[in-house]
Amino acid sequence: MDYAGWNRAIAQRFFNEGASCVPVYLAVNDALLEELGGADDAVQREPATDFEAAVQTRVHGRDPFKEVVLAAHRWRKDGAHGDPPFIAVLAATVLAAARMDRRPDSDRGRFSYYRPLRQLLGIPGDGMPENYDTHVPQLWDLLKWWLDDFLKARRGLATAATHPATRHIGWSISQAVLTGADRTHVGLFLASLGASRDDNVHEADLLARFEEWLRLRGNCGKLEQVLANAQMRSILGRVLAQELKRFDGLVRDPSGRACLSLLLTSTDAGEPYGLAVRVPTQLRGVVLEIDGKELPIPEYVERMLLPAHLGNPVPGAVLELDGSVAKLLLPRTDCYVFQIDDVLGMWVTVDGAEAGLSHRVLVRETFAAEAEIVMRHAGGDAIRKIRRARIPSGWVAYSGYVPTRTVPAPVRLGPLVPHHRQLARLVGGLRLSPDRNIYLAGYAPDLLIPQGPEDGAIPAIALNGSQALSLPESTESTIRLADFAREPGAHEVAVDGCRLTFQLVDRLREITVAPTVRLAVRANGRLCPRPELVLPSTSQSTTSRSSGERASEAGPNLNRWACGAAVCASPSYLGTQLSASVTDRAFALGERGVGAELRPSTTPPGWLSDLGLPVLRMNIEELLAAMPFRPRWLLLIDQAGRSTAQTINVASNRSDGTLPSSWRMLSTAEWWQLADGDVTILDGATATWDRYLRGSDPHA
């Protein structure tokens, strides 16, 4: 296989449509080359040897990376068509990092990386190749630009980052730190913390938690070798912090496929056990395919029972099911906590007990005495052993466990304690945004402090960098922040290595935006009969890519939806109410040369745009009916300067011929400047627009 073939194969393996909005690591090693090369008939020798020979056709000479960098800049200047021509070269630098000696006592100086790099590239000598420190970082920057800026994360998010301890080679090493199942371990670890992308945790604290989690989980592959080396530890800490900032609550495998949590189900915490799956919002409505049978997931469920034939769950054993679009995992554990599920009508395992709710517990007999002590300290004085159920050999089951507080506990028994060893978090308060920590002044959230180390050490807590806070009592786990944070503005709470931020505002908006219903527009201009409910978005920075965009995203998608789209339906009437953002420039165009511009009577308050919240929308249909001429087209220009036009059929009800104060009449020159510009015609009405510009009947 030549260089172009390897470059294409690696690009398609890592940067594909399935990795949309997912952090992607260019984790190339000899096993991957064997897989890619073995699937291609053009590879006539060992895949690793063939790959090295292909890369050496591009990297050679005294300044080995110069040719590749020049080709990369030409590729970007010419429009960045196709895959970047330098992916195989970056893959070679990662392969060198994968071939480094990972023994704890090995020397990780410049020669431990550059020696395998030079051998791979066929460059004699030792130490850093000429201009490696300037050329290779440029290539990583170009890859980040291509993924994050040019493609808008449609084929993945860039993850390469360096570290002060490994300034030049850290880019490549950061891609080789996590390989194979290690990346799934990171997702499972963050999920066990109850982490979200808004959390700000110090790298050292995050690394310490991860190390302990791996130790108790066991079978952590090469991560033990990574953690045993100081330089690799620092890079892993940076990678964990980066993964936390992008964690959306969905665990993924190395290929970017979702990993769903399997749950044990039972009628009494005893045998026989069944399986349920926890369904994240991102996968509701998809169809799983398990053992050749389709299993559709309804759009409204959080947990769903699986058919009995799909698995034979055994407590304490690992179970994996392949669901085509997702992998289903039941991890190994020594303690299961069951909670009644009113929808499923069964006892279902949960990640951790909740205060005030009744639970049943299944624990290994080895740890039963220790578990009883933990449950009684947590307030479960009414626990009793279950004797009539069919309990598996080597296990003990309890009923009547109702925890009332958080207490120290061994990590293996952590599910018994509410929020055990999770990150500090904000709870309660009058929250004004579902995806941002914005609260109404006077109604700040509470700070929940889960128990940390087994010795019950009390963490250091500070508000806004100076005011020290303390828990009221040793058994309490929350602090009422409303007693300390009263002023509108940004606030920060530091809990040891974790930092939480929130904002207080006097008010959110002048009026309430109600949910609407909209209908898709077909190519013939008619509305589809199936309406879709659209909930008003509270953020213009949403990354949702579901089939039904939020109302705030309707502007760039006018070619798919009725403009703004509040749809009224009754047995005898179906019509649309046209609307637009008050930041859009709206124009009504009548006969050729006749038009008027809408003058908004209100403007959004400055604090609304400062918070990044959507601006208010205005109803245009009533204003169009007040025109002194019959409007034929509605033309909108958004804040980015993009013009869209769609045909309208609104009859004028104004007979005096005067123009309402909300409109300004256009001159003929202004009309031609609008109509003769770059206008996107919606609903497939391009031919009608051309006839309109020529002066013929636009509706002929």
C-alpha positions in Angstrom: 0.0 0.0 0.0 1.4 3.4 -0.9 1.4 6.5 1.3 -1.9 7.8 0.1 -3.5 4.4 0.8 -2.3 4.3 4.4 -3.2 8.0 4.9 -6.8 7.3 3.7 -7.1 4.1 5.7 -6.0 5.7 9.0 -8.2 8.8 8.4 -11.3 6.7 7.7 -10.6 4.5 10.7 -10.4 7.4 13.2 -12.0 10.5 11.7 -15.4 9.4 10.3 -19.0 10.4 10.6 -19.6 8.0 13.5 -17.2 10.1 15.6 -19.2 13.3 15.3 -18.7 15.5 18.3 -16.7 12.7 20.0 -13.1 13.2 21.3 -10.9 11.2 19.0 -7.4 9.8 19.8 -5.1 8.9 16.9 -4.1 5.8 18.9 -1.9 4.0 16.3 0.0 0.9 17.3 1.4 -2.2 15.7 -1.8 -4.2 16.3 -3.9 -1.5 14.5 -1.5 -1.6 11.5 -1.8 -5.3 11.4 -5.6 -5.0 11.3 -5.6 -2.3 8.6 -2.9 -3.9 6.5 -4.4 -7.4 6.7 -7.7 -6.1 5.2 -6.0 -4.6 2.1 -4.7 -6.9 -0.7 -2.2 -4.2 -1.7 -0.1 -5.0 1.4 2.3 -7.8 0.3 4.6 -7.7 3.4 4.3 -7.2 7.1 1.9 -4.3 7.6 4.2 -2.4 10.0 7.1 -2.7 7.5 4.8 -1.6 4.7 3.6 1.4 6.7 7.1 2.5 7.5 8.2 2.3 3.9 5.2 4.4 2.8 5.9 7.1 5.4 9.6 7.2 4.4 8.6 8.4 0.9 7.3 11.6 2.5 9.7 12.0 5.5 13.3 12.0 4.5 16.5 14.1 4.1 18.2 16.6 6.3 14.9 18.5 7.1 12.7 15.4 7.1 9.3 17.0 7.8 9.6 20.1 5.5 7.9 18.5 2.5 5.0 17.3 4.6 4.5 20.7 6.2 4.6 22.5 2.8 2.0 20.0 1.4 -0.2 20.6 4.5 -0.2 24.3 4.1 -1.0 24.0 0.3 -3.8 21.7 1.1 -5.4 24.2 3.5 -4.8 27.1 1.1 -6.6 25.2 -1.7 -9.7 24.7 0.4 -8.9 21.7 2.6 -10.5 19.2 0.2 -10.4 15.6 1.2 -8.5 14.1 4.1 -5.4 16.0 5.4 -2.3 14.6 3.6 -0.3 14.5 6.8 -2.4 12.0 9.0 -0.1 9.1 8.2 2.9 11.1 9.3 1.3 12.1 12.6 0.3 8.4 13.0 4.0 7.5 12.7 4.9 9.9 15.5 2.2 8.2 17.7 3.5 4.8 16.7 6.9 5.8 18.0 5.4 6.7 21.3 3.6 3.4 21.4 6.9 1.6 20.9 8.6 3.4 23.8 9.8 1.2 26.6 7.1 1.5 29.3 9.0 -0.1 32.2 8.7 1.9 35.4 12.4 2.2 35.7 13.1 3.1 32.1 14.7 6.3 31.1 12.1 8.5 29.3 14.5 11.1 28.2 14.7 12.4 24.6 16.4 9.3 23.3 13.7 6.9 24.6 11.2 8.5 22.2 13.4 9.7 19.4 15.2 6.4 19.0 12.1 4.4 17.9 11.0 7.5 15.9 14.2 7.6 13.9 14.1 3.8 13.4 10.6 4.0 12.1 11.3 6.9 9.7 14.7 5.5 8.6 16.5 8.6 9.8 20.1 7.9 11.0 21.5 9.5 14.2 20.1 10.1 17.6 18.2 12.8 19.4 15.5 15.1 18.0 15.3 15.2 14.1 15.9 18.5 12.5 13.0 21.0 13.0 10.8 18.4 14.7 10.0 20.9 17.4 8.5 23.3 14.9 7.1 21.2 12.1 5.3 18.4 14.0 3.4 20.8 16.4 2.2 22.7 13.2 0.7 19.5 11.9 -1.1 18.8 15.1 -2.5 22.4 15.0 -3.7 21.9 11.5 -5.4 18.6 12.5 -7.2 20.5 15.3 -8.2 23.3 12.9 -9.6 20.7 10.4 -11.6 18.8 13.0 -12.9 21.5 15.3 -13.1 24.6 13.1 -13.4 23.5 9.5 -15.6 20.4 10.0 -17.3 21.7 13.2 -16.6 18.3 14.9 -18.6 16.4 12.3 -15.8 13.8 12.2 -14.6 14.1 15.8 -12.9 16.5 18.2 -9.2 16.9 18.4 -7.5 15.7 21.6 -3.7 16.1 21.1 -2.2 18.3 23.8 1.3 18.8 25.2 2.6 19.2 28.7 5.5 21.4 30.1 7.4 18.2 31.0 7.2 16.9 27.4 6.9 20.1 25.4 7.8 18.8 22.0 6.8 15.1 22.1 3.8 15.5 24.4 1.4 15.9 21.4 2.2 12.4 20.1 2.5 10.8 23.5 -1.0 12.1 24.5 -2.5 10.0 21.7 -0.7 6.9 22.9 -1.5 7.1 26.6 -5.0 5.6 26.2 -5.4 2.6 24.0 -8.1 0.1 23.4 -10.3 -0.5 26.5 -8.4 2.1 28.5 -10.6 4.8 26.9 -13.8 3.0 28.0 -12.3 2.8 31.5 -12.0 6.6 31.5 -15.7 7.0 30.6 -16.8 4.5 33.3 -14.6 6.3 35.8 -16.1 9.7 35.1 -19.6 8.3 35.2 -18.9 6.8 38.6 -18.0 10.3 39.9 -21.3 11.7 38.7 -19.1 14.1 36.7 -20.3 16.7 34.2 -18.5 18.9 31.7 -19.1 21.9 34.0 -17.0 20.4 36.8 -13.5 21.9 37.2 -11.3 19.4 39.0 -7.6 19.8 39.6 -5.5 17.3 37.5 -3.8 15.9 40.6 -7.1 15.2 42.4 -8.6 13.7 39.3 -5.5 11.4 38.7 -5.5 10.2 42.4 -9.2 9.3 42.1 -8.6 7.5 38.9 -5.7 5.5 40.3 -7.7 4.3 43.2 -10.6 3.4 40.9 -8.3 1.3 38.7 -6.8 -0.4 41.8 -10.2 -1.6 43.0 -11.4 -2.5 39.6 -8.4 -4.5 38.6 -7.4 -5.7 35.1 -6.6 -2.2 33.9 -4.2 -3.2 31.1 -1.3 -0.9 30.3 -2.6 1.9 32.6 -0.6 0.6 35.5 2.6 1.0 33.5 1.5 4.6 32.6 0.8 5.5 36.2 4.2 4.1 37.3 6.1 6.7 35.3 6.2 10.4 36.4 6.1 11.9 32.9 3.4 9.7 31.7 1.3 10.4 34.8 1.4 14.1 34.1 0.2 13.5 30.5 -2.5 11.2 31.7 -3.7 13.8 34.2 -4.0 16.3 31.4 -5.9 13.8 29.3 -8.3 13.1 32.1 -9.0 16.8 32.6 -9.6 17.2 28.9 -12.0 14.2 28.9 -13.9 15.7 31.8 -14.5 19.0 30.0 -16.0 17.1 27.1 -17.9 14.4 29.0 -21.6 14.3 28.1 -22.5 11.5 30.4 -22.2 8.8 27.7 -19.5 6.2 28.0 -17.9 5.2 24.7 -15.6 2.5 23.4 -12.4 3.1 21.4 -14.4 3.4 18.1 -16.7 6.0 19.6 -19.6 3.6 20.0 -21.8 4.2 23.0 -21.5 1.8 26.0 -24.8 1.4 27.9 -25.1 0.2 31.5 -26.8 -3.1 32.1 -28.8 -3.4 35.3 -29.8 -6.5 37.3 -33.5 -7.0 37.8 -35.3 -9.2 40.3 -38.7 -9.6 42.0 -37.1 -9.9 45.5 -33.3 -9.3 45.1 -32.9 -13.1 44.6 -32.8 -15.5 41.6 -33.8 -15.6 38.8 -32.2 -12.3 37.6 -33.1 -10.4 34.5 -31.5 -7.5 32.7 -32.6 -3.9 32.0 -30.6 -1.2 30.2 -30.2 2.4 31.2 -31.0 4.5 28.2 -29.3 7.9 27.9 -31.1 10.7 26.1 -28.7 10.6 23.2 -29.9 7.1 22.2 -33.6 7.3 22.8 -35.5 6.4 19.7 -32.7 4.3 18.1 -32.9 0.6 17.3 -30.5 -1.9 18.9 -29.7 -5.2 17.1 -28.7 -8.0 19.5 -28.2 -11.5 18.3 -29.8 -10.6 15.0 -33.0 -9.3 16.5 -34.0 -5.7 16.5 -34.8 -4.0 19.8 -36.3 -0.5 19.3 -35.8 1.9 22.2 -38.8 4.2 22.8 -38.1 7.9 23.0 -39.6 8.4 26.4 -37.9 5.7 28.6 -35.0 6.0 31.0 -34.7 2.2 31.6 -36.0 -0.7 29.5 -36.3 -4.4 30.2 -34.4 -6.8 27.9 -35.8 -10.1 26.7 -34.9 -13.0 28.9 -33.0 -14.9 26.1 -30.5 -12.1 25.6 -28.3 -13.0 28.6 -27.8 -15.1 31.7 -26.7 -12.6 34.3 -24.7 -13.9 37.3 -23.9 -11.6 40.2 -20.2 -10.8 40.4 -19.6 -11.6 36.7 -18.9 -9.3 33.8 -21.4 -9.5 30.9 -21.1 -7.8 27.5 -23.7 -7.7 24.7 -23.2 -6.3 21.2 -26.1 -4.0 20.3 -24.7 -2.9 16.9 -25.0 0.9 17.5 -24.0 0.4 21.2 -22.3 -2.0 23.5 -24.1 -3.1 26.6 -22.0 -3.7 29.8 -22.7 -5.2 33.2 -19.5 -4.6 35.3 -18.2 -6.8 38.0 -18.9 -5.7 41.6 -19.1 -7.1 45.1 -22.2 -5.1 46.2 -25.5 -4.6 44.4 -28.0 -2.0 45.6 -31.6 -2.6 44.4 -34.3 0.1 44.2 -37.9 -0.5 43.2 -38.7 0.8 39.7 -42.4 1.8 39.5 -42.4 1.7 35.7 -40.7 -1.7 35.3 -42.5 -3.1 38.4 -39.3 -4.8 39.6 -36.3 -4.3 41.8 -33.5 -2.8 39.7 -29.8 -2.2 40.6 -28.7 1.4 40.9 -25.3 3.0 41.0 -25.8 4.2 44.6 -28.4 4.3 47.4 -30.5 7.4 47.8 -31.3 9.0 51.1 -34.9 8.3 52.4 -35.7 5.5 49.9 -36.0 1.8 50.7 -33.4 -0.5 49.1 -32.5 -4.1 49.0 -28.9 -5.1 49.1 -27.0 -8.1 47.7 -23.4 -8.4 48.9 -20.7 -11.1 48.9 -20.7 -13.1 52.0 -17.0 -12.1 52.6 -18.0 -8.5 53.1 -21.4 -9.0 54.7 -20.4 -8.1 58.2 -18.6 -4.9 57.0 -21.6 -4.0 54.9 -23.9 -4.3 57.9 -21.8 -1.8 59.9 -21.8 0.7 57.0 -25.6 0.4 56.6 -26.3 0.9 60.3 -24.0 3.9 60.4 -25.8 5.4 57.4 -29.1 5.1 59.3 -30.3 1.7 58.1 -31.1 0.4 61.6 -34.1 -1.6 60.3 -32.2 -3.9 57.9 -32.8 -7.6 58.0 -31.5 -10.6 56.1 -33.7 -12.0 53.3 -34.2 -15.7 53.9 -37.1 -16.8 51.7 -35.7 -15.6 48.4 -33.3 -17.7 46.3 -30.0 -16.0 47.1 -27.0 -17.2 45.1 -24.4 -19.2 46.9 -21.7 -17.0 48.5 -24.0 -14.0 48.7 -26.1 -12.4 51.4 -29.2 -10.2 50.8 -30.8 -7.6 53.0 -34.1 -5.7 52.9 -35.4 -2.6 54.7 -32.3 -0.5 54.1 -33.2 3.2 54.2 -30.1 5.4 54.4 -30.5 8.9 56.0 -26.9 10.3 55.7 -23.6 10.0 54.1 -20.8 8.1 56.0 -17.3 6.9 55.3 -17.2 3.5 53.6 -14.7 1.3 51.8 -14.9 1.8 48.0 -16.0 -1.7 47.3 -19.1 -1.0 49.5 -19.5 2.5 48.1 -22.9 1.9 46.5 -24.4 1.6 50.0 -23.7 5.2 50.7 -25.5 8.1 48.9 -23.1 10.0 46.6 -20.1 8.0 47.9 -16.8 9.4 46.6 -18.5 11.4 44.0 -17.5 15.0 43.2 -19.0 17.8 45.1 -22.0 19.2 43.3 -24.7 21.9 43.2 -28.2 20.8 44.0 -31.6 22.5 44.4 -32.0 26.2 44.0 -34.2 28.0 41.5 -32.3 27.1 38.3 -33.2 29.1 35.2 -31.3 27.2 32.6 -31.3 23.4 32.1 -27.7 23.3 30.7 -26.0 26.2 32.6 -25.6 27.0 36.2 -27.8 30.1 36.2 -30.0 30.7 39.2 -32.3 33.5 40.4 -30.8 35.8 43.0 -31.9 34.8 46.5 -32.4 31.2 45.4 -28.8 30.0 45.1 -28.3 26.2 45.1 -27.0 24.0 47.9 -23.6 22.5 47.9 -23.6 18.7 48.4 -20.4 17.3 49.9 -20.2 13.5 49.4 -18.0 11.6 51.8 -14.5 11.1 50.5 -11.7 9.1 52.2 -12.6 6.3 54.6 -11.3 8.3 57.5 -14.0 10.9 56.9 -11.6 13.8 56.5 -13.5 17.1 56.2 -12.6 18.9 52.9 -11.5 22.6 52.7 -14.4 24.7 51.3 -14.1 28.3 50.1 -16.6 30.7 48.4 -15.2 33.2 45.9 -11.6 32.5 46.9 -11.8 34.0 50.4 -14.8 33.1 52.5 -14.3 29.7 54.2 -17.3 27.5 54.7 -17.8 24.6 57.0 -20.4 21.8 57.4 -22.9 22.6 60.2 -22.6 19.1 61.7 -20.5 16.0 61.2 -23.5 14.1 59.8 -24.6 16.9 57.4 -23.5 16.8 53.8 -25.0 20.0 52.4 -24.3 23.7 52.7 -27.0 26.3 52.0 -25.2 28.7 49.6 -28.1 31.1 49.6 -27.0 32.2 53.1 -23.6 33.3 51.7 -24.0 34.1 48.0 -26.6 36.8 47.6 -25.3 39.3 45.1 -26.0 38.9 41.3 -23.0 37.8 39.3 -20.6 35.0 39.0 -19.6 32.9 42.1 -17.1 30.1 42.6 -17.0 27.4 45.3 -13.8 25.5 45.8 -13.9 22.0 47.5 -10.4 20.7 47.8 -9.4 20.1 44.1 -12.8 20.7 42.6 -14.2 24.1 41.6 -17.8 24.8 40.9 -19.1 28.0 39.3 -22.6 29.4 39.2 -24.3 32.7 38.3 -27.0 34.6 40.0 -29.3 37.0 38.0 -32.1 39.4 39.0 -34.4 38.2 36.2 -34.2 36.0 33.1 -36.5 37.4 30.5 -39.3 39.9 30.2 -41.8 37.3 28.8 -42.1 33.5 28.8 -41.4 31.7 25.5 -44.0 29.0 25.2 -43.4 25.6 23.4 -44.5 25.6 19.8 -45.4 23.1 17.2 -43.9 23.2 13.7 -44.3 21.2 10.5 -41.7 20.3 8.0 -42.0 21.9 4.5 -42.0 19.5 1.6 -40.5 20.2 -1.8 -43.9 21.1 -3.3 -44.3 23.8 -0.7 -47.0 22.0 1.4 -46.6 21.2 5.0 -46.1 17.6 6.2 -49.2 16.4 8.2 -47.1 15.2 11.2 -46.4 18.1 13.6 -43.3 18.2 15.9 -43.2 19.7 19.4 -40.4 22.3 19.8 -39.3 23.3 23.3 -37.8 26.8 23.5 -34.0 26.6 24.0 -32.3 28.5 26.7 -28.9 28.6 25.1 -27.6 29.4 21.6 -24.5 27.3 22.2 -26.4 24.0 22.2 -24.6 21.1 20.5 -27.7 19.0 20.1 -27.8 17.3 16.7 -31.1 15.4 17.1 -33.6 15.2 14.3 -35.7 18.0 15.8 -33.7 21.1 16.3 -34.5 23.5 19.2 -36.4 26.7 18.4 -33.3 28.8 18.7 -31.7 26.8 15.9 -34.6 27.4 13.5 -32.9 30.4 11.8 -30.1 28.5 10.0 -32.5 25.7 9.1 -35.3 27.6 7.4 -35.0 25.4 4.3 -36.3 22.6 6.4 -38.9 24.2 8.6 -41.7 26.8 8.3 -40.1 30.1 9.3 -40.1 30.3 13.1 -43.1 28.0 13.1 -45.9 28.2 15.5 -48.5 25.9 13.9 -52.2 26.1 14.8 -54.3 23.0 14.0 -58.0 22.4 14.2 -60.4 20.1 12.2 -61.2 23.0 9.8 -58.1 25.1 9.8 -54.3 24.6 9.4 -52.1 27.7 9.0 -48.7 29.0 10.0 -47.8 32.1 12.0 -44.6 33.5 10.6 -42.0 34.8 13.2 -38.4 35.9 13.3 -35.8 36.9 15.9 -35.8 40.6 16.7 -32.1 40.6 15.7 -33.1 39.5 12.1 -33.7 42.2 9.5 -37.1 41.4 7.9 -38.3 42.7 4.6 -41.7 42.3 2.8 -41.4 42.3 -1.0 -44.5 43.0 -3.1 -44.5 43.6 -6.9 -41.1 44.1 -8.5 -39.5 47.2 -7.0 -41.9 47.5 -4.1 -41.0 46.5 -0.6 -40.7 47.6 3.0 -38.4 46.9 6.0 -39.8 46.0 9.4 -38.7 48.3 12.2 -38.7 46.3 15.5 -40.5 48.2 18.2 -38.4 46.4 20.9 -34.8 45.4 21.3 -33.5 42.6 23.6 -31.9 43.8 26.8 -28.1 43.7 27.0 -28.0 41.2 29.9 -29.9 38.7 27.8 -27.1 38.5 25.1 -24.4 38.6 27.9 -25.8 35.4 29.3 -25.9 33.8 25.8 -29.6 33.2 26.0 -31.9 33.4 22.9 -33.4 36.7 21.9 -37.1 37.3 21.8 -39.1 36.5 18.7 -41.8 38.6 17.0 -44.9 37.6 15.2 -44.7 38.9 11.6 -48.0 37.7 10.1 -50.2 40.3 11.7 -47.7 43.0 10.6 -47.7 41.7 7.0 -51.5 41.9 6.9 -51.2 45.6 7.8 -49.2 46.4 4.7 -50.6 48.8 2.0 -49.5 46.4 -0.7 -49.8 42.6 -1.0 -46.6 41.0 0.1 -45.3 38.2 -2.1 -42.0 37.3 -0.4 -40.6 37.4 3.1 -36.8 38.1 3.1 -34.8 37.7 6.3 -31.1 38.6 6.9 -29.6 37.1 10.0 -26.8 38.4 12.1 -24.2 36.6 9.9 -25.5 38.5 6.8 -27.1 35.4 5.3 -30.3 36.2 3.3 -33.2 33.7 2.9 -36.5 34.3 1.1 -39.7 32.3 1.0 -43.0 32.9 -0.8 -45.9 34.0 1.4 -49.6 34.4 0.7 -50.9 37.0 3.2 -53.8 39.3 2.1 -53.5 43.0 3.0 -56.4 44.3 5.2 -55.3 47.9 5.0 -57.4 50.1 2.7 -56.1 53.6 3.4 -52.8 53.0 1.5 -50.7 54.3 4.4 -47.7 52.5 5.8 -47.8 51.4 9.5 -45.2 53.0 11.7 -43.5 49.6 12.3 -42.5 49.5 8.6 -40.2 51.6 6.4 -40.8 51.8 2.7 -37.8 50.7 0.5 -36.5 52.7 -2.4 -36.2 51.0 -5.8 -32.4 51.0 -5.4 -32.7 49.3 -2.0 -35.2 46.7 -3.4 -32.7 45.8 -6.2 -29.8 45.6 -3.7 -31.7 43.1 -1.7 -33.2 41.0 -4.5 -30.1 41.0 -6.6 -27.8 39.7 -3.8 -26.9 36.2 -2.7 -30.3 35.0 -1.5 -31.2 31.4 -0.5 -34.6 30.5 -1.8 -36.6 28.2 0.4 -39.1 25.5 -0.4 -37.7 24.8 -3.8 -39.1 28.0 -5.2 -36.1 29.1 -7.2 -38.0 29.2 -10.5 -40.7 31.3 -8.9 -38.1 33.7 -7.6 -36.6 34.1 -11.1 -40.0 34.8 -12.6 -40.5 37.4 -9.9 -37.3 39.2 -10.6 -38.2 39.3 -14.3 -41.5 41.0 -13.5 -43.8 38.1 -14.5 -46.5 36.7 -12.2 -44.6 35.0 -9.4 -47.5 32.6 -8.7 -48.2 31.7 -12.4 
